[in-house]
């Protein structure tokens, strides 16, 4: 072996398996990105986030302290990956790939310059590129100008292709499978962690059945009980269920970077009158909110109408967050399509092809009647005539007082 250690090289090891989407899907996404580049006078884009690299190339990286990129020019699209991943980024990507070595610092940027060149008009993700990496970008690329293209890529990702809608539908179906497994596992005295594992295992098996050529990672469950239901993102504990506990079922299957979710209020064995009153009000808000999701409605408009619904029932003060968000290449590890969230400060108008949840949540403080967190969550496709609900697991007291 030569004593000359390269700064970067191509390691196209083995054959590419079937990717999650057809090559034409990735080509269309890159065409959309190049249209953004042309409209903004950008010569080369350096994408650094997990969600954008996955969206445009199909490769979902695991950083573990290392930097990754997708460099796109008018003619090339190349992922830049670390040597620790060997040939996997090329096999699991729809684009070319270059591996950078760690024999000397900043070979990552040398590989990027090899593709993008110096002195160009560069597009970056302003919400992801760190200050340290931004300084290196300027030192190595010597750009003539820098443009933040992150908001424009988010706009592109918000509008789903038919292939994306298909995988999101499969994810919603898988979330339902996890929900039923959790319902079967709910028993007085069972631990949150054991119930959560039942749901996760069922979903991973379902994903493997539906997508035998995929990679499997990141599917998870948050199953909360009692006080632990007060926050939507509270981790699972080893708490044992007690009769009369409020429960929160949350299943999150991940399929090739695509996130879906099912969230339901439940009760262990029985629900008291005060709890039922709040639960039924939240279900009513959920149903009302879903009826508002149609083309032409703005996120802010929908939010304000649900606010009024809760205010009329003297419950608005218990609302904890916005009423819904987009779906696609995102998760709690990475990514968010912040332009499509049901909040007062988001003016985005709903269009066919968008995907959004309806998930009102009320949190009643400990010590008050009906204490706990109440949340229902369905995934809806915006259609020409209104919406299509792709979540199947039932909500409300009739089905979800269990154990």
C-alpha positions in Angstrom: 0.0 0.0 0.0 1.3 3.5 -0.9 2.5 5.7 2.0 0.7 8.6 0.4 -2.6 9.0 2.3 -5.4 10.6 0.2 -7.5 13.5 1.4 -10.6 11.8 0.0 -11.5 9.0 -2.4 -14.4 7.1 -3.9 -15.2 3.7 -2.2 -18.2 2.4 -4.2 -18.3 -1.0 -2.5 -20.7 -3.6 -3.6 -24.0 -3.2 -5.5 -26.7 -0.7 -4.6 -29.9 -2.3 -3.2 -33.4 -1.0 -4.0 -33.7 2.4 -2.5 -36.8 3.7 -0.8 -37.8 5.7 -3.8 -37.2 5.3 -7.5 -34.3 7.2 -9.1 -36.8 9.4 -10.9 -38.1 10.6 -7.5 -34.6 11.8 -6.4 -34.0 13.3 -9.8 -37.2 15.3 -9.5 -36.2 16.5 -6.1 -32.7 17.6 -7.3 -34.4 19.3 -10.3 -36.4 21.3 -7.8 -33.3 22.2 -5.8 -31.5 23.3 -9.0 -34.5 25.5 -9.8 -34.0 27.1 -6.4 -30.3 27.6 -7.2 -31.1 29.2 -10.5 -33.7 31.6 -9.1 -31.2 32.8 -6.4 -28.0 32.9 -8.5 -26.4 30.0 -6.6 -23.6 28.0 -8.3 -23.2 25.3 -5.6 -25.2 24.1 -2.6 -23.6 22.5 0.4 -26.3 20.8 2.4 -25.3 19.7 5.9 -28.5 18.6 7.7 -29.7 15.0 8.1 -33.1 15.8 6.7 -32.0 17.6 3.5 -29.2 15.2 2.7 -31.7 12.3 3.1 -34.4 14.1 1.1 -32.3 14.9 -1.9 -30.0 11.8 -1.9 -31.7 9.0 0.1 -28.7 8.7 2.5 -29.5 9.2 6.2 -26.3 9.7 8.0 -25.3 9.0 11.6 -23.0 12.0 12.6 -21.5 10.8 15.8 -19.4 13.9 15.9 -18.5 13.8 12.2 -19.6 16.2 9.4 -21.5 15.1 6.3 -22.6 17.0 3.2 -24.4 16.8 -0.1 -22.8 19.1 -2.7 -25.1 20.0 -5.6 -24.0 21.9 -8.7 -25.6 22.3 -12.1 -24.3 19.0 -13.2 -23.2 17.0 -10.1 -24.7 15.7 -6.8 -22.3 14.1 -4.5 -22.6 13.0 -0.8 -19.5 13.6 1.3 -19.1 11.0 4.0 -16.7 9.9 6.7 -14.4 6.8 6.3 -16.1 5.0 9.2 -19.2 4.4 7.0 -17.1 2.8 4.2 -19.3 2.0 1.2 -22.7 2.3 2.9 -23.4 6.0 1.9 -22.9 5.2 -1.7 -25.0 2.0 -1.6 -27.8 3.8 0.2 -27.8 6.9 -1.9 -29.1 7.9 -5.3 -26.1 10.2 -6.0 -22.4 9.9 -6.3 -20.3 9.7 -3.1 -16.9 10.8 -1.9 -15.3 9.5 1.3 -13.1 11.9 3.2 -10.2 10.7 5.4 -9.1 11.8 8.8 -5.4 11.7 8.2 -5.4 15.5 8.5 -8.0 17.9 9.8 -10.5 19.5 7.4 -10.4 16.9 4.6 -14.2 17.2 4.7 -13.9 20.7 3.3 -11.2 19.7 0.8 -13.6 17.1 -0.6 -16.4 19.7 -0.8 -14.1 22.1 -2.7 -13.2 19.3 -5.0 -16.8 19.1 -6.1 -18.0 22.7 -5.7 -14.8 24.7 -6.6 -13.6 28.0 -5.1 -14.9 31.5 -5.5 -18.5 30.4 -6.3 -21.8 31.6 -5.1 -22.6 29.1 -2.4 -25.9 28.1 -0.9 -25.9 26.8 2.7 -28.4 25.9 5.5 -28.3 28.8 7.8 -30.3 26.9 10.5 -27.8 24.1 10.5 -24.3 25.2 9.6 -22.5 26.0 12.9 -20.4 29.1 13.4 -17.2 27.0 13.4 -18.1 25.2 10.1 -19.2 28.5 8.6 -15.8 30.0 9.2 -14.2 26.9 7.6 -16.6 27.1 4.6 -15.5 30.7 3.9 -11.8 29.9 4.4 -11.8 26.8 2.1 -14.5 27.8 -0.5 -13.7 31.5 -0.6 -17.3 32.1 -1.8 -18.2 35.1 -3.9 -21.5 35.2 -2.0 -23.4 33.0 0.5 -27.2 32.4 0.4 -29.3 30.7 3.0 -31.4 28.3 1.0 -32.8 26.4 4.0 -36.2 28.1 4.0 -36.6 27.4 0.3 -35.7 23.7 0.7 -38.3 23.5 3.5 -40.9 24.9 1.2 -40.1 22.2 -1.4 -40.2 19.4 1.3 -43.6 20.6 2.5 -45.2 19.7 -0.8 -45.3 15.9 -1.0 -45.0 13.8 -4.1 -47.3 10.8 -4.7 -44.4 8.5 -3.6 -44.0 10.4 -0.3 -47.7 10.2 0.4 -47.5 6.5 -0.1 -44.8 6.0 2.4 -46.5 8.4 4.9 -49.7 6.3 4.5 -47.7 3.1 5.2 -46.2 4.8 8.3 -49.6 5.8 9.6 -50.8 2.2 9.2 -47.7 1.0 11.0 -48.4 3.5 13.9 -51.8 2.0 14.2 -50.3 -1.5 14.5 -48.2 -0.2 17.4 -51.2 1.4 19.0 -53.2 -1.9 19.0 -50.1 -3.7 20.5 -49.9 -1.2 23.2 -53.6 -1.4 23.9 -53.3 -5.2 24.3 -50.3 -4.7 26.7 -52.0 -2.2 29.0 -52.6 -3.9 32.4 -52.8 -2.7 35.9 -49.4 -3.2 37.4 -47.6 -3.2 34.0 -44.6 -0.8 33.6 -44.5 2.0 31.1 -41.3 0.6 29.6 -42.8 -2.9 29.0 -45.8 -1.5 27.3 -43.7 0.8 25.2 -41.5 -2.1 24.1 -44.5 -4.1 23.0 -45.6 -1.2 20.7 -42.1 -0.7 19.3 -41.5 -4.3 18.6 -44.8 -4.6 16.8 -44.0 -1.6 14.6 -40.5 -2.8 13.7 -41.8 -6.1 12.6 -44.5 -4.4 10.5 -41.9 -2.1 8.9 -39.7 -5.1 8.0 -42.7 -6.9 6.6 -43.8 -4.0 4.4 -40.3 -2.9 3.4 -37.9 -5.9 3.3 -35.2 -3.9 1.4 -35.1 -1.0 3.9 -32.8 -0.1 6.7 -34.4 -0.2 10.2 -33.6 2.5 12.7 -35.1 5.1 15.1 -38.7 3.7 15.6 -39.8 4.4 19.1 -42.6 4.7 21.6 -43.4 7.2 24.4 -46.0 5.6 26.7 -46.7 7.7 29.7 -48.9 7.4 32.7 -50.2 9.6 35.5 -48.2 12.7 36.1 -45.8 11.7 33.3 -48.5 12.5 30.8 -48.2 16.3 31.4 -45.7 16.8 28.6 -46.0 15.4 25.1 -42.3 14.5 24.9 -41.8 13.0 28.3 -39.5 9.9 28.3 -40.8 6.5 29.3 -40.2 5.4 32.9 -40.5 2.2 34.9 -43.6 3.5 36.7 -46.3 0.8 37.2 -49.9 1.5 36.1 -52.5 2.0 38.7 -56.3 1.8 38.3 -57.7 5.1 37.2 -54.5 6.4 35.7 -54.6 8.7 32.7 -52.3 7.2 30.0 -50.8 8.7 26.8 -50.1 6.3 23.9 -47.5 7.7 21.4 -46.2 5.5 18.6 -43.5 6.8 16.1 -42.5 4.5 13.3 -39.6 5.7 11.2 -39.3 4.4 7.6 -36.2 5.5 5.7 -36.2 8.8 7.6 -39.9 9.4 7.2 -41.7 10.1 10.5 -45.3 9.3 11.3 -47.2 9.2 14.6 -50.2 8.1 16.5 -51.1 9.7 19.8 -54.1 8.8 22.0 -55.4 9.5 25.5 -56.2 6.3 27.4 -57.3 5.4 31.0 -56.3 2.3 33.0 -59.5 0.5 34.0 -61.7 3.5 34.6 -62.0 7.2 34.1 -63.7 9.5 36.6 -66.3 12.1 35.7 -64.0 15.1 35.8 -61.5 13.4 33.5 -64.2 12.3 31.1 -65.4 15.9 30.8 -62.0 17.2 29.8 -61.2 14.2 27.6 -64.5 14.6 25.7 -63.9 18.4 25.3 -60.4 17.6 23.8 -61.9 15.0 21.5 -64.5 17.6 20.3 -61.7 20.1 19.6 -59.9 17.4 17.7 -62.9 16.7 15.5 -63.5 20.3 15.0 -59.9 21.0 14.1 -59.8 18.2 11.5 -62.9 19.7 9.9 -61.0 23.0 9.4 -58.0 21.4 7.5 -58.8 22.1 3.9 -57.2 24.0 0.9 -57.2 27.7 1.4 -57.2 27.7 5.2 -54.2 29.3 6.8 -52.4 27.7 9.8 -53.0 30.8 11.9 -56.7 30.9 11.0 -57.2 27.2 12.0 -55.3 27.9 15.2 -57.4 30.9 16.2 -60.6 29.0 15.6 -59.6 26.1 17.9 -58.4 28.7 20.5 -61.9 30.1 20.4 -63.4 26.7 20.8 -61.4 26.1 23.9 -61.9 29.6 25.3 -65.7 29.1 25.1 -65.3 26.1 27.4 -62.9 27.9 29.7 -60.1 25.5 28.7 -57.7 27.6 26.6 -55.4 28.2 29.6 -54.6 24.5 29.6 -53.4 24.4 26.0 -49.7 23.5 25.9 -48.5 23.9 22.3 -49.6 24.3 18.7 -52.3 22.1 17.2 -50.4 20.2 14.5 -47.4 20.0 12.2 -46.1 18.7 8.9 -44.8 15.2 8.2 -42.0 13.9 6.0 -38.2 13.6 6.5 -38.1 14.7 10.1 -38.0 13.4 13.7 -36.9 14.3 17.2 -33.3 13.7 16.1 -33.4 16.0 13.1 -35.5 18.3 11.0 -38.7 20.2 11.2 -40.9 21.8 8.6 -41.6 24.8 10.7 -43.4 26.6 8.0 -46.3 24.1 8.3 -47.3 24.2 11.9 -50.7 25.1 13.4 -49.7 28.1 15.4 -50.8 31.8 15.6 -47.6 33.0 14.0 -47.6 30.7 10.9 -49.5 32.2 7.9 -48.9 29.3 5.5 -52.0 28.5 3.4 -52.9 24.8 3.1 -52.5 23.2 -0.3 -53.3 19.8 -1.8 -50.2 17.6 -1.3 -49.4 18.9 2.1 -49.6 16.6 5.1 -50.4 17.8 8.6 -51.5 16.5 12.0 -54.3 17.6 14.2 -53.3 17.2 17.8 -54.9 19.4 20.4 -53.5 18.8 23.9 -54.8 20.0 27.3 -52.7 19.6 30.5 -54.5 19.9 33.8 -52.1 20.5 36.7 -51.7 18.0 39.4 -54.1 18.5 42.3 -57.0 19.6 40.1 -59.9 17.4 39.1 -59.0 15.6 35.9 -55.3 16.2 36.3 -53.1 14.9 33.4 -52.3 15.5 29.8 -55.0 14.8 27.1 -53.9 14.5 23.5 -55.3 13.0 20.3 -53.4 12.9 17.1 -54.3 12.1 13.5 -52.4 12.5 10.2 -54.3 14.2 7.4 -53.5 14.6 3.7 -54.8 17.9 2.3 -56.8 17.1 -0.9 -58.5 19.1 -3.6 -61.8 18.7 -1.8 -60.7 18.8 1.8 -58.6 16.2 3.6 -58.1 12.5 4.0 -57.4 11.1 7.4 -54.9 8.2 7.2 -54.9 7.4 10.9 -57.2 4.4 11.7 -56.8 3.7 15.4 -60.0 4.9 17.3 -59.9 7.8 19.7 -62.1 8.6 22.7 -63.4 6.9 25.9 -65.5 4.2 24.3 -62.4 2.4 22.9 -59.6 3.7 25.1 -60.6 2.9 28.7 -58.5 -0.4 28.9 -56.8 -2.8 31.2 
